[in-house]
């Protein structure tokens, strides 16, 4: 009976803690573990961050004593969270979004004391994406919804609304072709909303990020697997209607520029990078370098001008008219339906259409630099992305690399296999008694 009463008392104590936690909606639970020679307690705070605190040496503190210390810390943490929750201002969703975009668009050298270390100024393209996420939030929750009243269940319902296309009205009238978002787009929205609400939790506007546990990592994607060789580029060059299209494709294939970077490249000008530094951008034929501030990332970088691209740019500069700033002039290359026009060039060149049209040109440039022996960190810097991004989305094994290690080349091996298969005589499998052909597998 005594043992049953003890069990009942323990059960009653746990129930009391749960009832006490219900008044707080979510009670922070602290766990006890070890860290080498120390006792250590760890927990997750209201903002979703992992916290740890040492409880003393194992040689001088027993497990029971460490557990008792952890319970005291647990009561202290929960009481502090409850007190903060009662004094926290009840800000609405629209008021918070206005505050968020005001602070995140602040110049990097203005009032830096108001900015947390983890949250620096956002680029223009990122702000555009976050504003779209904000419109989705306002469309679903309404502008007057208190920010602290948005729960994880509400977050799940918001994601379901994105999946079913119920929030398509938040987009502008010219972007209504697709109602429901794809998985990649939903993952992007999850990453954006986690950042937005994480900022609110960091400034203690809310106690916990309701989107923190949703997975925003998209399914792993790879490059198209296609390589545009120099021979294929020469066919594309011949199929172009004017030299402006040759320059555009040359900048993408021979310098690895993004489509927007190639279309906006100027002969000489000024641009401000993401750090607020004014940079000279343009084409320097004397040093054989392109200087660019990427629109996507805001980072400044320099790209080498290879001899083939130098010939193309020299001719384009000779044909340019006075006062023309763009390297790829609009009088020759219209900014409307660029992808469709390049697809027509591919068709006239009698080449097989490949997916990810401009990204494949860019990855083909990177793969060529790789085979030429350029250091991985160097060509990644030229392309304007990290080595990790290069390995995941751009670099791939080429046929020429297989040829290098096999000694004779894949094409020679394929021809030999085809010849052997034509001359091989069929045999008989003794086990199945079927006629089989023992020739090598053709490439």
DARA-V77637 format. One record per residue. N is the residue number from 1. RES is the residue in three letters. PHI is phi in whole degrees, 0 to 359 (none if undefined). BURIAL is # if it has 16 or more other ideal C-beta (glycine too) atoms within 10 Angstrom, else .. D_CENTER is the distance of its C-alpha to the mean C-alpha in Angstrom with 2 decimals. Layout:
n=N res=RES phi=PHI burial=BURIAL d_center=D_CENTER
n=N res=RES phi=PHI burial=BURIAL d_center=D_CENTER
This chain:
n=1 res=UNK phi=none burial=. d_center=61.39
n=2 res=UNK phi=298 burial=. d_center=60.27
n=3 res=UNK phi=293 burial=. d_center=57.18
n=4 res=UNK phi=293 burial=. d_center=56.45
n=5 res=UNK phi=295 burial=. d_center=56.88
n=6 res=UNK phi=298 burial=. d_center=54.50
n=7 res=UNK phi=297 burial=. d_center=51.88
n=8 res=UNK phi=294 burial=. d_center=52.59
n=9 res=UNK phi=296 burial=. d_center=52.24
n=10 res=UNK phi=295 burial=. d_center=48.87
n=11 res=UNK phi=295 burial=. d_center=47.76
n=12 res=UNK phi=296 burial=. d_center=49.09
n=13 res=UNK phi=296 burial=. d_center=47.25
n=14 res=UNK phi=297 burial=. d_center=43.90
n=15 res=UNK phi=296 burial=. d_center=44.64
n=16 res=UNK phi=297 burial=. d_center=45.52
n=17 res=UNK phi=294 burial=. d_center=42.24
n=18 res=UNK phi=295 burial=. d_center=40.38
n=19 res=UNK phi=295 burial=. d_center=42.50
n=20 res=UNK phi=295 burial=. d_center=41.87
n=21 res=UNK phi=292 burial=. d_center=38.12
n=22 res=UNK phi=295 burial=. d_center=38.38
n=23 res=UNK phi=293 burial=. d_center=39.66
n=24 res=UNK phi=265 burial=. d_center=36.45
n=25 res=UNK phi=71 burial=. d_center=34.37
n=26 res=UNK phi=222 burial=. d_center=32.38
n=27 res=UNK phi=267 burial=# d_center=34.17
n=28 res=UNK phi=286 burial=# d_center=32.34
n=29 res=UNK phi=256 burial=. d_center=33.53
n=30 res=UNK phi=252 burial=# d_center=33.93
n=31 res=UNK phi=251 burial=. d_center=34.16
n=32 res=UNK phi=252 burial=# d_center=36.29
n=33 res=UNK phi=213 burial=. d_center=35.44
n=34 res=UNK phi=237 burial=. d_center=36.26
n=35 res=UNK phi=221 burial=. d_center=34.71
n=36 res=UNK phi=73 burial=. d_center=37.09
n=37 res=UNK phi=268 burial=. d_center=40.42
n=38 res=UNK phi=253 burial=. d_center=39.20
n=39 res=UNK phi=277 burial=# d_center=38.88
n=40 res=UNK phi=216 burial=# d_center=35.59
n=41 res=UNK phi=251 burial=# d_center=34.41
n=42 res=UNK phi=217 burial=. d_center=30.82
n=43 res=UNK phi=202 burial=# d_center=29.33
n=44 res=UNK phi=248 burial=. d_center=26.38
n=45 res=UNK phi=280 burial=. d_center=27.12
n=46 res=UNK phi=296 burial=# d_center=26.68
n=47 res=UNK phi=272 burial=# d_center=23.33
n=48 res=UNK phi=91 burial=# d_center=21.91
n=49 res=UNK phi=269 burial=. d_center=22.33
n=50 res=UNK phi=280 burial=. d_center=24.27
n=51 res=UNK phi=238 burial=. d_center=27.67
n=52 res=UNK phi=221 burial=. d_center=30.37
n=53 res=UNK phi=208 burial=. d_center=33.97
n=54 res=UNK phi=282 burial=. d_center=36.68
n=55 res=UNK phi=246 burial=# d_center=39.90
n=56 res=UNK phi=113 burial=. d_center=42.14
n=57 res=UNK phi=292 burial=. d_center=43.43
n=58 res=UNK phi=293 burial=. d_center=44.14
n=59 res=UNK phi=289 burial=. d_center=47.53
n=60 res=UNK phi=248 burial=. d_center=48.62
n=61 res=UNK phi=236 burial=. d_center=46.74
n=62 res=UNK phi=282 burial=. d_center=47.21
n=63 res=UNK phi=296 burial=. d_center=44.64
n=64 res=UNK phi=297 burial=. d_center=46.60
n=65 res=UNK phi=294 burial=. d_center=46.55
n=66 res=UNK phi=295 burial=# d_center=42.82
n=67 res=UNK phi=295 burial=. d_center=42.26
n=68 res=UNK phi=297 burial=. d_center=44.53
n=69 res=UNK phi=297 burial=# d_center=42.65
n=70 res=UNK phi=296 burial=# d_center=39.35
n=71 res=UNK phi=295 burial=. d_center=41.00
n=72 res=UNK phi=296 burial=. d_center=42.09
n=73 res=UNK phi=297 burial=# d_center=38.60
n=74 res=UNK phi=298 burial=# d_center=37.35
n=75 res=UNK phi=296 burial=. d_center=40.00
n=76 res=UNK phi=294 burial=. d_center=39.20
n=77 res=UNK phi=297 burial=# d_center=35.44
n=78 res=UNK phi=290 burial=# d_center=36.12
n=79 res=UNK phi=293 burial=. d_center=38.84
n=80 res=UNK phi=295 burial=. d_center=36.67
n=81 res=UNK phi=293 burial=# d_center=33.92
n=82 res=UNK phi=293 burial=. d_center=36.65
n=83 res=UNK phi=294 burial=. d_center=38.16
n=84 res=UNK phi=294 burial=. d_center=34.88
n=85 res=UNK phi=293 burial=. d_center=34.25
n=86 res=UNK phi=285 burial=. d_center=37.70
n=87 res=UNK phi=261 burial=. d_center=37.34
n=88 res=UNK phi=285 burial=. d_center=33.80
n=89 res=UNK phi=292 burial=. d_center=33.88
n=90 res=UNK phi=268 burial=. d_center=33.23
n=91 res=UNK phi=270 burial=# d_center=30.71
n=92 res=UNK phi=275 burial=# d_center=29.73
n=93 res=UNK phi=297 burial=# d_center=26.30
n=94 res=UNK phi=293 burial=# d_center=26.95
n=95 res=UNK phi=297 burial=# d_center=28.40
n=96 res=UNK phi=294 burial=# d_center=25.43
n=97 res=UNK phi=297 burial=# d_center=22.94
n=98 res=UNK phi=298 burial=. d_center=25.28
n=99 res=UNK phi=294 burial=. d_center=25.37
n=100 res=UNK phi=299 burial=# d_center=21.60
n=101 res=UNK phi=288 burial=# d_center=20.94
n=102 res=UNK phi=294 burial=. d_center=24.03
n=103 res=UNK phi=284 burial=# d_center=22.95
n=104 res=UNK phi=282 burial=# d_center=19.29
n=105 res=UNK phi=261 burial=. d_center=20.49
n=106 res=UNK phi=293 burial=# d_center=23.26
n=107 res=UNK phi=301 burial=. d_center=23.68
n=108 res=UNK phi=295 burial=. d_center=22.79
n=109 res=UNK phi=254 burial=. d_center=26.49
n=110 res=UNK phi=244 burial=. d_center=27.99
n=111 res=UNK phi=52 burial=. d_center=29.00
n=112 res=UNK phi=292 burial=. d_center=26.70
n=113 res=UNK phi=291 burial=. d_center=28.82
n=114 res=UNK phi=269 burial=. d_center=27.39
n=115 res=UNK phi=252 burial=. d_center=23.79
n=116 res=UNK phi=285 burial=. d_center=22.60
n=117 res=UNK phi=298 burial=. d_center=21.11
n=118 res=UNK phi=283 burial=. d_center=17.84
n=119 res=UNK phi=235 burial=. d_center=17.34
n=120 res=UNK phi=269 burial=. d_center=17.60
n=121 res=UNK phi=294 burial=# d_center=17.70
n=122 res=UNK phi=266 burial=# d_center=14.75
n=123 res=UNK phi=287 burial=# d_center=14.34
n=124 res=UNK phi=297 burial=. d_center=15.92
n=125 res=UNK phi=293 burial=. d_center=13.00
n=126 res=UNK phi=293 burial=# d_center=11.33
n=127 res=UNK phi=299 burial=. d_center=14.90
n=128 res=UNK phi=299 burial=. d_center=15.31
n=129 res=UNK phi=294 burial=# d_center=12.55
n=130 res=UNK phi=292 burial=# d_center=14.11
n=131 res=UNK phi=295 burial=. d_center=17.51
n=132 res=UNK phi=296 burial=# d_center=16.82
n=133 res=UNK phi=298 burial=# d_center=15.94
n=134 res=UNK phi=298 burial=# d_center=19.12
n=135 res=UNK phi=294 burial=# d_center=21.14
n=136 res=UNK phi=298 burial=# d_center=20.19
n=137 res=UNK phi=294 burial=# d_center=21.39
n=138 res=UNK phi=294 burial=# d_center=24.56
n=139 res=UNK phi=298 burial=# d_center=25.28
n=140 res=UNK phi=273 burial=# d_center=25.35
n=141 res=UNK phi=269 burial=# d_center=26.85
n=142 res=UNK phi=91 burial=. d_center=28.80
n=143 res=UNK phi=290 burial=. d_center=28.91
n=144 res=UNK phi=263 burial=. d_center=31.66
n=145 res=UNK phi=289 burial=# d_center=30.12
n=146 res=UNK phi=299 burial=. d_center=30.37
n=147 res=UNK phi=297 burial=# d_center=27.05
n=148 res=UNK phi=288 burial=# d_center=28.65
n=149 res=UNK phi=270 burial=. d_center=29.79
n=150 res=UNK phi=275 burial=# d_center=26.38
n=151 res=UNK phi=256 burial=. d_center=26.32
n=152 res=UNK phi=294 burial=. d_center=24.13
n=153 res=UNK phi=295 burial=. d_center=26.19
n=154 res=UNK phi=298 burial=. d_center=25.51
n=155 res=UNK phi=298 burial=# d_center=21.76
n=156 res=UNK phi=295 burial=. d_center=22.25
n=157 res=UNK phi=296 burial=. d_center=24.40
n=158 res=UNK phi=295 burial=# d_center=21.86
n=159 res=UNK phi=294 burial=# d_center=19.27
n=160 res=UNK phi=296 burial=. d_center=22.18
n=161 res=UNK phi=295 burial=# d_center=22.99
n=162 res=UNK phi=294 burial=# d_center=19.57
n=163 res=UNK phi=293 burial=. d_center=20.13
n=164 res=UNK phi=271 burial=. d_center=23.65
n=165 res=UNK phi=84 burial=. d_center=23.08
n=166 res=UNK phi=289 burial=# d_center=25.33
n=167 res=UNK phi=255 burial=# d_center=23.18
n=168 res=UNK phi=297 burial=# d_center=23.01
n=169 res=UNK phi=294 burial=. d_center=25.60
n=170 res=UNK phi=288 burial=# d_center=23.19
n=171 res=UNK phi=279 burial=# d_center=21.81
n=172 res=UNK phi=288 burial=. d_center=24.12
n=173 res=UNK phi=293 burial=. d_center=26.90
n=174 res=UNK phi=273 burial=. d_center=25.46
n=175 res=UNK phi=236 burial=. d_center=22.36
n=176 res=UNK phi=246 burial=. d_center=24.30
n=177 res=UNK phi=293 burial=. d_center=24.01
n=178 res=UNK phi=250 burial=. d_center=21.75
n=179 res=UNK phi=280 burial=. d_center=22.88
n=180 res=UNK phi=278 burial=. d_center=20.83
n=181 res=UNK phi=274 burial=# d_center=17.04
n=182 res=UNK phi=284 burial=. d_center=15.45
n=183 res=UNK phi=297 burial=. d_center=13.79
n=184 res=UNK phi=297 burial=. d_center=10.31
n=185 res=UNK phi=290 burial=. d_center=11.22
n=186 res=UNK phi=294 burial=# d_center=12.81
n=187 res=UNK phi=299 burial=# d_center=9.96
n=188 res=UNK phi=295 burial=# d_center=8.14
n=189 res=UNK phi=295 burial=# d_center=11.63
n=190 res=UNK phi=297 burial=# d_center=12.05
n=191 res=UNK phi=298 burial=# d_center=9.31
n=192 res=UNK phi=294 burial=# d_center=10.98
n=193 res=UNK phi=289 burial=# d_center=14.41
n=194 res=UNK phi=295 burial=# d_center=14.06
n=195 res=UNK phi=292 burial=# d_center=13.42
n=196 res=UNK phi=296 burial=# d_center=16.31
n=197 res=UNK phi=285 burial=# d_center=18.68
n=198 res=UNK phi=296 burial=# d_center=17.83
n=199 res=UNK phi=296 burial=# d_center=19.06
n=200 res=UNK phi=296 burial=# d_center=22.15
n=201 res=UNK phi=291 burial=# d_center=22.81
n=202 res=UNK phi=295 burial=# d_center=22.52
n=203 res=UNK phi=271 burial=. d_center=25.15
n=204 res=UNK phi=59 burial=. d_center=27.11
n=205 res=UNK phi=284 burial=# d_center=27.22
n=206 res=UNK phi=234 burial=# d_center=26.58
n=207 res=UNK phi=278 burial=# d_center=27.43
n=208 res=UNK phi=208 burial=# d_center=24.48
n=209 res=UNK phi=281 burial=# d_center=21.03
n=210 res=UNK phi=291 burial=# d_center=21.69
n=211 res=UNK phi=258 burial=# d_center=18.07
n=212 res=UNK phi=294 burial=# d_center=17.44
n=213 res=UNK phi=262 burial=. d_center=18.19
n=214 res=UNK phi=277 burial=# d_center=16.21
n=215 res=UNK phi=278 burial=. d_center=13.51
n=216 res=UNK phi=254 burial=. d_center=10.09
n=217 res=UNK phi=282 burial=. d_center=8.53
n=218 res=UNK phi=286 burial=. d_center=8.62
n=219 res=UNK phi=298 burial=. d_center=11.20
n=220 res=UNK phi=296 burial=. d_center=10.76
n=221 res=UNK phi=244 burial=. d_center=10.74
n=222 res=UNK phi=234 burial=. d_center=12.69
n=223 res=UNK phi=292 burial=# d_center=14.16
n=224 res=UNK phi=290 burial=# d_center=17.16
n=225 res=UNK phi=82 burial=. d_center=19.59
n=226 res=UNK phi=259 burial=# d_center=21.71
n=227 res=UNK phi=237 burial=# d_center=22.96
n=228 res=UNK phi=268 burial=# d_center=24.69
n=229 res=UNK phi=284 burial=. d_center=27.53
n=230 res=UNK phi=296 burial=. d_center=29.64
n=231 res=UNK phi=297 burial=. d_center=32.33
n=232 res=UNK phi=295 burial=# d_center=30.09
n=233 res=UNK phi=295 burial=# d_center=29.08
n=234 res=UNK phi=297 burial=. d_center=32.80
n=235 res=UNK phi=293 burial=# d_center=33.38
n=236 res=UNK phi=297 burial=# d_center=30.72
n=237 res=UNK phi=297 burial=# d_center=32.38
n=238 res=UNK phi=291 burial=. d_center=35.74
n=239 res=UNK phi=277 burial=# d_center=34.57
n=240 res=UNK phi=288 burial=# d_center=33.28
n=241 res=UNK phi=281 burial=. d_center=35.62
n=242 res=UNK phi=211 burial=. d_center=35.51
n=243 res=UNK phi=285 burial=# d_center=34.25
n=244 res=UNK phi=297 burial=# d_center=31.50
n=245 res=UNK phi=291 burial=# d_center=29.57
n=246 res=UNK phi=297 burial=# d_center=30.34
n=247 res=UNK phi=294 burial=# d_center=28.83
n=248 res=UNK phi=299 burial=# d_center=25.60
n=249 res=UNK phi=293 burial=# d_center=25.18
n=250 res=UNK phi=293 burial=# d_center=26.37
n=251 res=UNK phi=295 burial=# d_center=23.82
n=252 res=UNK phi=283 burial=# d_center=20.99
n=253 res=UNK phi=273 burial=# d_center=22.71
n=254 res=UNK phi=264 burial=# d_center=24.65
n=255 res=UNK phi=240 burial=# d_center=22.44
n=256 res=UNK phi=71 burial=# d_center=18.92
n=257 res=UNK phi=283 burial=# d_center=18.22
n=258 res=UNK phi=290 burial=# d_center=15.82
n=259 res=UNK phi=301 burial=# d_center=17.99
n=260 res=UNK phi=297 burial=. d_center=17.88
n=261 res=UNK phi=293 burial=# d_center=18.66
n=262 res=UNK phi=291 burial=# d_center=21.54
n=263 res=UNK phi=289 burial=# d_center=22.95
n=264 res=UNK phi=261 burial=# d_center=22.96
n=265 res=UNK phi=294 burial=# d_center=24.26
n=266 res=UNK phi=248 burial=# d_center=27.69
n=267 res=UNK phi=291 burial=# d_center=30.60
n=268 res=UNK phi=200 burial=. d_center=30.90
n=269 res=UNK phi=186 burial=. d_center=29.56
n=270 res=UNK phi=235 burial=. d_center=27.96
n=271 res=UNK phi=209 burial=# d_center=24.51
n=272 res=UNK phi=254 burial=. d_center=23.13
n=273 res=UNK phi=277 burial=# d_center=20.03
n=274 res=UNK phi=292 burial=# d_center=17.80
n=275 res=UNK phi=270 burial=. d_center=20.54
n=276 res=UNK phi=85 burial=. d_center=23.21
n=277 res=UNK phi=269 burial=. d_center=24.89
n=278 res=UNK phi=281 burial=. d_center=26.54
n=279 res=UNK phi=237 burial=. d_center=26.01
n=280 res=UNK phi=277 burial=. d_center=27.95
n=281 res=UNK phi=233 burial=# d_center=25.97
n=282 res=UNK phi=149 burial=# d_center=27.50
n=283 res=UNK phi=249 burial=# d_center=29.21
n=284 res=UNK phi=246 burial=. d_center=31.45
n=285 res=UNK phi=289 burial=. d_center=33.57
n=286 res=UNK phi=293 burial=. d_center=35.80
n=287 res=UNK phi=262 burial=. d_center=33.14
n=288 res=UNK phi=57 burial=. d_center=31.17
n=289 res=UNK phi=220 burial=. d_center=27.90
n=290 res=UNK phi=255 burial=# d_center=25.43
n=291 res=UNK phi=250 burial=# d_center=24.20
n=292 res=UNK phi=223 burial=# d_center=21.05
n=293 res=UNK phi=248 burial=# d_center=19.11
n=294 res=UNK phi=293 burial=# d_center=15.79
n=295 res=UNK phi=292 burial=. d_center=15.44
n=296 res=UNK phi=291 burial=. d_center=11.62
n=297 res=UNK phi=249 burial=# d_center=11.44
n=298 res=UNK phi=77 burial=# d_center=15.18
n=299 res=UNK phi=270 burial=. d_center=15.80
n=300 res=UNK phi=268 burial=# d_center=19.10
n=301 res=UNK phi=207 burial=# d_center=19.67
n=302 res=UNK phi=240 burial=. d_center=22.54
n=303 res=UNK phi=234 burial=# d_center=22.71
n=304 res=UNK phi=288 burial=# d_center=25.95
n=305 res=UNK phi=259 burial=# d_center=28.10
n=306 res=UNK phi=286 burial=# d_center=29.49
n=307 res=UNK phi=304 burial=. d_center=33.09
n=308 res=UNK phi=296 burial=. d_center=32.30
n=309 res=UNK phi=288 burial=# d_center=29.95
n=310 res=UNK phi=298 burial=# d_center=32.56
n=311 res=UNK phi=297 burial=. d_center=35.14
n=312 res=UNK phi=295 burial=# d_center=33.04
n=313 res=UNK phi=291 burial=# d_center=32.32
n=314 res=UNK phi=297 burial=. d_center=35.97
n=315 res=UNK phi=293 burial=. d_center=37.20
n=316 res=UNK phi=295 burial=# d_center=34.80
n=317 res=UNK phi=292 burial=. d_center=36.00
n=318 res=UNK phi=293 burial=. d_center=39.58
n=319 res=UNK phi=270 burial=. d_center=39.19
n=320 res=UNK phi=287 burial=# d_center=37.45
n=321 res=UNK phi=268 burial=. d_center=39.65
n=322 res=UNK phi=294 burial=. d_center=40.59
n=323 res=UNK phi=83 burial=. d_center=38.16
n=324 res=UNK phi=275 burial=. d_center=35.20
n=325 res=UNK phi=267 burial=. d_center=32.09
n=326 res=UNK phi=285 burial=# d_center=29.37
n=327 res=UNK phi=291 burial=# d_center=29.26
n=328 res=UNK phi=259 burial=# d_center=28.49
n=329 res=UNK phi=289 burial=# d_center=31.11
n=330 res=UNK phi=289 burial=. d_center=30.91
n=331 res=UNK phi=292 burial=. d_center=34.50
n=332 res=UNK phi=253 burial=# d_center=33.42
n=333 res=UNK phi=236 burial=# d_center=29.85
n=334 res=UNK phi=290 burial=. d_center=29.39
n=335 res=UNK phi=278 burial=. d_center=26.02
n=336 res=UNK phi=266 burial=. d_center=26.71
n=337 res=UNK phi=55 burial=. d_center=25.66
n=338 res=UNK phi=296 burial=# d_center=24.36
n=339 res=UNK phi=297 burial=. d_center=22.72
n=340 res=UNK phi=297 burial=. d_center=25.98
n=341 res=UNK phi=290 burial=. d_center=28.06
n=342 res=UNK phi=292 burial=# d_center=26.17
n=343 res=UNK phi=299 burial=. d_center=26.67
n=344 res=UNK phi=294 burial=. d_center=30.36
n=345 res=UNK phi=296 burial=# d_center=30.40
n=346 res=UNK phi=299 burial=# d_center=29.03
n=347 res=UNK phi=293 burial=. d_center=31.74
n=348 res=UNK phi=294 burial=. d_center=34.46
n=349 res=UNK phi=282 burial=# d_center=33.49
n=350 res=UNK phi=59 burial=. d_center=34.13
n=351 res=UNK phi=253 burial=# d_center=30.81
n=352 res=UNK phi=286 burial=. d_center=28.92
n=353 res=UNK phi=294 burial=. d_center=26.02
n=354 res=UNK phi=244 burial=# d_center=22.66
n=355 res=UNK phi=286 burial=. d_center=19.38
n=356 res=UNK phi=51 burial=. d_center=16.44
n=357 res=UNK phi=308 burial=# d_center=19.15
n=358 res=UNK phi=279 burial=# d_center=17.79
n=359 res=UNK phi=295 burial=# d_center=14.84
n=360 res=UNK phi=291 burial=# d_center=17.64
n=361 res=UNK phi=298 burial=# d_center=19.80
n=362 res=UNK phi=293 burial=# d_center=17.26
n=363 res=UNK phi=291 burial=# d_center=16.75
n=364 res=UNK phi=295 burial=# d_center=20.56
n=365 res=UNK phi=297 burial=# d_center=21.13
n=366 res=UNK phi=295 burial=# d_center=19.11
n=367 res=UNK phi=295 burial=# d_center=21.00
n=368 res=UNK phi=293 burial=# d_center=24.23
n=369 res=UNK phi=297 burial=# d_center=23.72
n=370 res=UNK phi=296 burial=# d_center=23.07
n=371 res=UNK phi=291 burial=. d_center=26.33
n=372 res=UNK phi=278 burial=. d_center=28.16
n=373 res=UNK phi=92 burial=. d_center=27.63
n=374 res=UNK phi=290 burial=. d_center=25.28
n=375 res=UNK phi=298 burial=. d_center=23.68
n=376 res=UNK phi=300 burial=. d_center=20.11
n=377 res=UNK phi=296 burial=. d_center=19.18
n=378 res=UNK phi=288 burial=. d_center=21.07
n=379 res=UNK phi=288 burial=# d_center=19.58
n=380 res=UNK phi=293 burial=# d_center=15.99
n=381 res=UNK phi=292 burial=# d_center=17.19
n=382 res=UNK phi=297 burial=# d_center=18.85
n=383 res=UNK phi=282 burial=# d_center=15.80
n=384 res=UNK phi=89 burial=# d_center=13.85
n=385 res=UNK phi=219 burial=# d_center=11.05
n=386 res=UNK phi=280 burial=. d_center=11.48
n=387 res=UNK phi=295 burial=. d_center=13.68
n=388 res=UNK phi=297 burial=. d_center=11.37
n=389 res=UNK phi=294 burial=. d_center=8.98
n=390 res=UNK phi=300 burial=# d_center=12.42
n=391 res=UNK phi=291 burial=. d_center=13.83
n=392 res=UNK phi=277 burial=. d_center=11.33
n=393 res=UNK phi=241 burial=# d_center=10.96
n=394 res=UNK phi=240 burial=# d_center=13.89
n=395 res=UNK phi=289 burial=# d_center=16.90
n=396 res=UNK phi=209 burial=# d_center=19.35
n=397 res=UNK phi=290 burial=. d_center=23.10
n=398 res=UNK phi=260 burial=# d_center=25.34
n=399 res=UNK phi=298 burial=. d_center=28.89
n=400 res=UNK phi=296 burial=. d_center=30.35
n=401 res=UNK phi=287 burial=. d_center=29.06
n=402 res=UNK phi=297 burial=. d_center=30.68
n=403 res=UNK phi=299 burial=. d_center=33.77
n=404 res=UNK phi=294 burial=. d_center=33.87
n=405 res=UNK phi=270 burial=. d_center=34.14
n=406 res=UNK phi=274 burial=. d_center=36.30
n=407 res=UNK phi=91 burial=. d_center=38.88
n=408 res=UNK phi=248 burial=. d_center=39.83
n=409 res=UNK phi=98 burial=. d_center=36.66
n=410 res=UNK phi=293 burial=. d_center=35.25
n=411 res=UNK phi=292 burial=. d_center=37.10
n=412 res=UNK phi=295 burial=. d_center=40.40
n=413 res=UNK phi=295 burial=# d_center=39.88
n=414 res=UNK phi=294 burial=. d_center=39.16
n=415 res=UNK phi=294 burial=. d_center=42.35
n=416 res=UNK phi=295 burial=. d_center=44.35
n=417 res=UNK phi=296 burial=. d_center=43.16
n=418 res=UNK phi=294 burial=. d_center=44.05
n=419 res=UNK phi=293 burial=. d_center=47.47
n=420 res=UNK phi=295 burial=. d_center=48.16
n=421 res=UNK phi=292 burial=. d_center=47.25
n=422 res=UNK phi=286 burial=. d_center=49.71
n=423 res=UNK phi=269 burial=. d_center=52.50
n=424 res=UNK phi=288 burial=. d_center=51.99
n=425 res=UNK phi=264 burial=. d_center=54.60
n=426 res=UNK phi=294 burial=. d_center=53.74
n=427 res=UNK phi=244 burial=. d_center=54.82
n=428 res=UNK phi=236 burial=. d_center=55.66
n=429 res=UNK phi=282 burial=. d_center=53.73
n=430 res=UNK phi=293 burial=. d_center=56.49
n=431 res=UNK phi=284 burial=. d_center=54.75
n=432 res=UNK phi=265 burial=. d_center=53.75
n=433 res=UNK phi=60 burial=. d_center=56.39
n=434 res=UNK phi=256 burial=. d_center=53.89
n=435 res=UNK phi=283 burial=. d_center=53.75
n=436 res=UNK phi=231 burial=. d_center=50.61
n=437 res=UNK phi=247 burial=. d_center=49.34
n=438 res=UNK phi=267 burial=. d_center=48.55
n=439 res=UNK phi=286 burial=# d_center=46.89
n=440 res=UNK phi=297 burial=. d_center=43.51
n=441 res=UNK phi=289 burial=. d_center=40.31
n=442 res=UNK phi=283 burial=. d_center=39.52
n=443 res=UNK phi=286 burial=. d_center=36.24
